[in-house]
Amino acid sequence: MIGAGLAGCEAAWQLARRGIGVRLIEMKPEKKTPAQVSGDFAELVCSNSLRSNELTNAAGLLKEELRRLGSLIMRCADSNRVAAGGALAVDRLGFSAAVTATIRGCENIEVVQEEACILPEGDVIVATGPLTSDALAEALAEKLSGELLNFYDAAAPIVTRESIDFGAAFRASRYGKGGEDYVNCPMDESEYLAFWNELISARQAEVHGFDDGAVFEGCMPVEVMARRGVETLRFGPLKPVGLIDPRTGREPHAVVQLRRDNSADTLYNLVGFQTHLAFPEQKRVFSMIPGLENAEFVRFGVMHRNTYLDSPRLLDRYYRLKSEPRLVFAGQLTGVEGYIESTASGLLAALELARRMSGEKPLDFPRTTAIGALALYVSDGTITRFQPMNINFGLLDPLEYRVKGKLNKNAALSERALREIERKRV
């Protein structure tokens, strides 16, 4: 097993609990990529949110499938949850520490702290993530005839709670869901326009090879989004709908939301504020947000290059290399996008590898399940222009009957999926 991110740890755990010995190679803490900070496993480099927990949302369905299949990552996430309305957000340090302790304490897992520069012999799962080291990326490119692709990803800044001015900011969740889980910084029209003008003209950090067209739509830098038009942010991360400013009794013109980043309630991240602005510019421009004038930034936003495979041409539905099935891939390297999606790929890859090693037939998760639909999308050879994908209900087979209303239809899709997961449960 190469890589101790979410996918690698999930896969290692699933194999180990089935009595299969795992040699887990991880280069941290001796060597880190520019986006990594912690020496622990399963580090959440970007947001601390695992997105919706509702079964009317595809991300919520995928999480529930993972829970029922005995996911280590979901167990550690649920036990380190912080308030975030209908979403599952975690204390990122507590979460990573819990995963690390479990992996290091497992007698069937041998942790080797070194950089993997070559592909070992035998059965191998490569789960080195979007931040694969240069040496291993070169080895992969040679093995795969250069069929590696790239896009750019970004992370949002984090501020201390005590530095937020609650004379301007207020606590609430959108539409009252989840109580007072978010800190909201309201803007009137003039404040928003002044902020927008500074944001679109602020100096960007130097990132080799970066241009606006190379970013992943699901994690777009806030300044790139802003350049699409003056109203774009108000229909995106700064949308005010469902939030009432208690001082005015009205919806603000725009709202910046902050979400708790740790269980101690001392750190908050700026929701949807992924950025690659230069650090001094982040401090200058984001301090224009009402309530953040004197904010203490404990981490500024960063951008990094993500590497992924041309998976539809390379991988099968079990995340195995078609030309050499002993090599299995998992995580964002396969082109799944997101924490939960990465976890799901690691779990499926490990389950199917374990069955193959024991001479059992594959489980073949169908397209009626989220975990199966994601794997079948990644391995769909009819896709001509492959790009990273979050789980969504559009990947699942449609219902064979009509259901009125989007939420009712999504709930029916989830109910069908979970029935199938129960049949596949091992």
MOTAGI-V783094 format. One record per residue. N is the residue number from 1. RES is the residue in three letters. PHI is phi in whole degrees, 0 to 359 (* if undefined). NEAR is the number of other ideal C-beta (glycine too) atoms within 10 Angstrom. Layout:
((N;RES;PHI;NEAR) (N;RES;PHI;NEAR))
This chain:
((1;MET;*;30) (2;ILE;248;26) (3;GLY;108;30) (4;ALA;246;28) (5;GLY;278;30) (6;LEU;296;35) (7;ALA;294;36) (8;GLY;295;29) (9;CYS;294;28) (10;GLU;298;30) (11;ALA;296;31) (12;ALA;300;31) (13;TRP;295;26) (14;GLN;296;24) (15;LEU;291;24) (16;ALA;297;23) (17;ARG;289;15) (18;ARG;260;16) (19;GLY;84;9) (20;ILE;263;17) (21;GLY;289;10) (22;VAL;235;21) (23;ARG;256;14) (24;LEU;263;26) (25;ILE;260;21) (26;GLU;220;27) (27;MET;278;22) (28;LYS;285;18) (29;PRO;272;11) (30;GLU;299;10) (31;LYS;223;12) (32;LYS;231;15) (33;THR;276;17) (34;PRO;302;10) (35;ALA;271;19) (36;GLN;265;18) (37;VAL;237;12) (38;SER;278;17) (39;GLY;268;14) (40;ASP;282;21) (41;PHE;281;25) (42;ALA;52;28) (43;GLU;289;23) (44;LEU;271;22) (45;VAL;286;19) (46;CYS;262;19) (47;SER;289;22) (48;ASN;261;24) (49;SER;261;20) (50;LEU;261;27) (51;ARG;72;23) (52;SER;301;20) (53;ASN;254;18) (54;GLU;276;20) (55;LEU;284;18) (56;THR;273;18) (57;ASN;240;20) (58;ALA;298;27) (59;ALA;294;23) (60;GLY;294;23) (61;LEU;297;29) (62;LEU;299;29) (63;LYS;297;29) (64;GLU;292;19) (65;GLU;300;27) (66;LEU;297;25) (67;ARG;302;15) (68;ARG;288;14) (69;LEU;265;20) (70;GLY;80;15) (71;SER;290;23) (72;LEU;294;26) (73;ILE;299;28) (74;MET;292;24) (75;ARG;298;16) (76;CYS;288;22) (77;ALA;293;27) (78;ASP;297;16) (79;SER;279;12) (80;ASN;238;21) (81;ARG;290;17) (82;VAL;240;23) (83;ALA;298;16) (84;ALA;203;22) (85;GLY;62;21) (86;GLY;276;17) (87;ALA;262;25) (88;LEU;257;23) (89;ALA;245;27) (90;VAL;230;26) (91;ASP;289;23) (92;ARG;296;27) (93;LEU;288;20) (94;GLY;295;17) (95;PHE;298;28) (96;SER;297;22) (97;ALA;296;17) (98;ALA;293;22) (99;VAL;296;26) (100;THR;299;21) (101;ALA;298;13) (102;THR;294;19) (103;ILE;295;24) (104;ARG;293;13) (105;GLY;271;8) (106;CYS;272;17) (107;GLU;291;7) (108;ASN;269;14) (109;ILE;241;22) (110;GLU;258;14) (111;VAL;270;17) (112;VAL;244;12) (113;GLN;268;14) (114;GLU;199;10) (115;GLU;278;15) (116;ALA;276;21) (117;CYS;254;12) (118;ILE;226;12) (119;LEU;269;16) (120;PRO;294;14) (121;GLU;282;7) (122;GLY;83;7) (123;ASP;287;16) (124;VAL;226;20) (125;ILE;250;25) (126;VAL;260;30) (127;ALA;227;33) (128;THR;274;27) (129;GLY;74;25) (130;PRO;289;25) (131;LEU;253;22) (132;THR;306;26) (133;SER;297;18) (134;ASP;300;10) (135;ALA;297;13) (136;LEU;288;21) (137;ALA;300;16) (138;GLU;294;14) (139;ALA;296;17) (140;LEU;293;21) (141;ALA;300;13) (142;GLU;292;11) (143;LYS;295;17) (144;LEU;258;17) (145;SER;57;10) (146;GLY;79;9) (147;GLU;277;13) (148;LEU;243;17) (149;LEU;240;14) (150;ASN;220;12) (151;PHE;214;19) (152;TYR;251;23) (153;ASP;233;25) (154;ALA;220;24) (155;ALA;238;23) (156;ALA;266;27) (157;PRO;285;23) (158;ILE;234;23) (159;VAL;236;24) (160;THR;277;14) (161;ARG;297;17) (162;GLU;294;7) (163;SER;268;15) (164;ILE;277;20) (165;ASP;273;13) (166;PHE;278;10) (167;GLY;286;9) (168;ALA;255;17) (169;ALA;271;22) (170;PHE;219;20) (171;ARG;265;13) (172;ALA;182;22) (173;SER;251;20) (174;ARG;301;18) (175;TYR;59;12) (176;GLY;76;12) (177;LYS;281;13) (178;GLY;91;15) (179;GLY;75;11) (180;GLU;258;13) (181;ASP;279;20) (182;TYR;246;24) (183;VAL;265;23) (184;ASN;242;25) (185;CYS;250;24) (186;PRO;279;26) (187;MET;234;25) (188;ASP;274;13) (189;GLU;297;11) (190;SER;292;9) (191;GLU;296;17) (192;TYR;295;25) (193;LEU;295;14) (194;ALA;295;12) (195;PHE;296;21) (196;TRP;299;24) (197;ASN;298;14) (198;GLU;289;16) (199;LEU;295;20) (200;ILE;287;16) (201;SER;252;12) (202;ALA;293;18) (203;ARG;284;11) (204;GLN;270;15) (205;ALA;287;16) (206;GLU;283;8) (207;VAL;232;16) (208;HIS;302;5) (209;GLY;82;8) (210;PHE;278;16) (211;ASP;213;9) (212;ASP;302;13) (213;GLY;283;8) (214;ALA;261;13) (215;VAL;273;21) (216;PHE;279;18) (217;GLU;302;11) (218;GLY;283;12) (219;CYS;217;22) (220;MET;282;21) (221;PRO;304;24) (222;VAL;298;26) (223;GLU;287;26) (224;VAL;293;20) (225;MET;298;23) (226;ALA;297;22) (227;ARG;292;15) (228;ARG;282;13) (229;GLY;153;12) (230;VAL;295;13) (231;GLU;264;12) (232;THR;303;16) (233;LEU;295;22) (234;ARG;288;19) (235;PHE;253;11) (236;GLY;237;14) (237;PRO;293;20) (238;LEU;257;27) (239;LYS;295;16) (240;PRO;267;19) (241;VAL;299;10) (242;GLY;82;13) (243;LEU;235;20) (244;ILE;247;17) (245;ASP;288;19) (246;PRO;297;10) (247;ARG;281;11) (248;THR;249;10) (249;GLY;76;7) (250;ARG;229;11) (251;GLU;290;15) (252;PRO;291;23) (253;HIS;291;16) (254;ALA;205;23) (255;VAL;221;28) (256;VAL;263;26) (257;GLN;259;24) (258;LEU;240;26) (259;ARG;243;24) (260;ARG;303;22) (261;ASP;250;28) (262;ASN;213;21) (263;SER;289;17) (264;ALA;284;12) (265;ASP;61;12) (266;THR;250;12) (267;LEU;234;23) (268;TYR;226;25) (269;ASN;254;26) (270;LEU;279;26) (271;VAL;293;22) (272;GLY;77;19) (273;PHE;256;26) (274;GLN;302;27) (275;THR;204;28) (276;HIS;231;23) (277;LEU;292;25) (278;ALA;300;15) (279;PHE;305;14) (280;PRO;299;11) (281;GLU;290;19) (282;GLN;300;23) (283;LYS;299;16) (284;ARG;293;14) (285;VAL;284;22) (286;PHE;288;28) (287;SER;285;13) (288;MET;283;17) (289;ILE;289;24) (290;PRO;305;20) (291;GLY;98;22) (292;LEU;245;25) (293;GLU;303;13) (294;ASN;242;10) (295;ALA;297;22) (296;GLU;263;14) (297;PHE;271;18) (298;VAL;270;15) (299;ARG;211;14) (300;PHE;272;19) (301;GLY;293;25) (302;VAL;225;22) (303;MET;238;21) (304;HIS;214;19) (305;ARG;274;19) (306;ASN;259;23) (307;THR;250;20) (308;TYR;214;25) (309;LEU;274;23) (310;ASP;279;16) (311;SER;301;26) (312;PRO;302;17) (313;ARG;267;13) (314;LEU;247;26) (315;LEU;249;24) (316;ASP;261;18) (317;ARG;292;18) (318;TYR;258;20) (319;TYR;66;32) (320;ARG;270;21) (321;LEU;290;19) (322;LYS;301;12) (323;SER;279;10) (324;GLU;204;13) (325;PRO;300;13) (326;ARG;293;14) (327;LEU;266;22) (328;VAL;242;28) (329;PHE;241;27) (330;ALA;208;32) (331;GLY;85;31) (332;GLN;294;27) (333;LEU;299;29) (334;THR;276;28) (335;GLY;102;29) (336;VAL;285;27) (337;GLU;240;24) (338;GLY;120;23) (339;TYR;300;27) (340;ILE;290;31) (341;GLU;298;28) (342;SER;297;26) (343;THR;301;30) (344;ALA;298;33) (345;SER;294;30) (346;GLY;295;35) (347;LEU;294;25) (348;LEU;296;29) (349;ALA;301;28) (350;ALA;289;29) (351;LEU;301;23) (352;GLU;289;22) (353;LEU;295;26) (354;ALA;298;19) (355;ARG;292;16) (356;ARG;295;17) (357;MET;294;12) (358;SER;263;10) (359;GLY;80;6) (360;GLU;271;11) (361;LYS;288;7) (362;PRO;294;14) (363;LEU;284;18) (364;ASP;52;12) (365;PHE;302;26) (366;PRO;278;16) (367;ARG;287;18) (368;THR;280;17) (369;THR;253;28) (370;ALA;292;31) (371;ILE;293;28) (372;GLY;285;25) (373;ALA;298;24) (374;LEU;295;30) (375;ALA;295;28) (376;LEU;288;19) (377;TYR;293;22) (378;VAL;299;27) (379;SER;258;21) (380;ASP;282;13) (381;GLY;292;12) (382;THR;277;5) (383;ILE;287;16) (384;THR;267;6) (385;ARG;231;5) (386;PHE;280;18) (387;GLN;224;12) (388;PRO;305;23) (389;MET;222;18) (390;ASN;282;19) (391;ILE;295;27) (392;ASN;205;15) (393;PHE;294;18) (394;GLY;294;10) (395;LEU;279;19) (396;LEU;275;25) (397;ASP;300;15) (398;PRO;291;11) (399;LEU;293;12) (400;GLU;269;6) (401;TYR;215;6) (402;ARG;275;6) (403;VAL;228;13) (404;LYS;282;6) (405;GLY;90;8) (406;LYS;298;10) (407;LEU;295;12) (408;ASN;295;11) (409;LYS;295;16) (410;ASN;297;20) (411;ALA;296;16) (412;ALA;292;14) (413;LEU;298;23) (414;SER;293;24) (415;GLU;299;11) (416;ARG;297;16) (417;ALA;298;28) (418;LEU;290;16) (419;ARG;297;11) (420;GLU;292;17) (421;ILE;299;22) (422;GLU;298;9) (423;ARG;288;9) (424;LYS;268;17) (425;ARG;302;11) (426;VAL;228;11))
